[in-house]
């Protein structure tokens, strides 16, 4: 498994009805880029905002440490 950095673009409609693009980054632990995209799409499928996965690249991060687990 490796960590992948994914950049996703959302279309957000403000209160005035104007649509604007907003980008967010996600870290995904996956076996491949394809697996990372599948996981991310599944995770974001509940989102009410339309989204597009723009890029996914392997990260240089080697581990994730969470002392609270």
Steps between C-alpha positions, in 0.01 A plus 500: 500500500609857435364848558362697207425870482182575309380843391127535451309791353147576621237725346347698784193719455489800733186664640474727196491200265849561365701182436869503590772238503663398826794259530573264789781251562457152644750240620400143410662177619471262205678230301498696173386824340192323367415369848550850643258646246240231575528561875480877459201484266319270744585734791378809314192340343282626788607857419223725375750702297613381156869409505779395269820321598766714332825325596627210707868448567702279730603685813843497660332453837607165641265468797214663686529523878191556712577473871131502588434159340 
